[in-house]
Amino acid sequence: RRQRQMCIRDRVNRIKEIRLEKSITITELSNITGVSRTTIYKLEEQKSNPSLETISRISSGLKERPEKIFNFSVIQELQKEEA
């Protein structure tokens, strides 16, 4: 199960990939979105699941549709496993 979780976590979001494509630092994204640098780092490292508010802020800050950044079916699966 743990190995399966790690494979799933690798696909939860593409924040870092998109942020780097746009040459935006974590600090800049934090300033743009109001989401803390720590939270952004944890999301990029797949150590945290985002709230709807955070999804909205990051998507807006990166100027991308939420579904391009976040894999919602995987987030739902992880939330079920944690419950």
Salt bridges, closest charged atoms under 4 A:
GLU17 OE2 - ARG14 NH2 2.78
GLU44 OE2 - ARG19 NE 2.60
GLU53 OE2 - ARG57 NE 2.82
GLU64 OE2 - LYS22 NZ 3.12
GLU64 OE1 - LYS68 NZ 3.36
GLU67 OE2 - ARG65 NE 3.16
GLU77 OE2 - ARG4 NH2 2.29
GLU81 OE2 - ARG4 NH1 3.13
GLU82 OE2 - ARG9 NH2 3.57
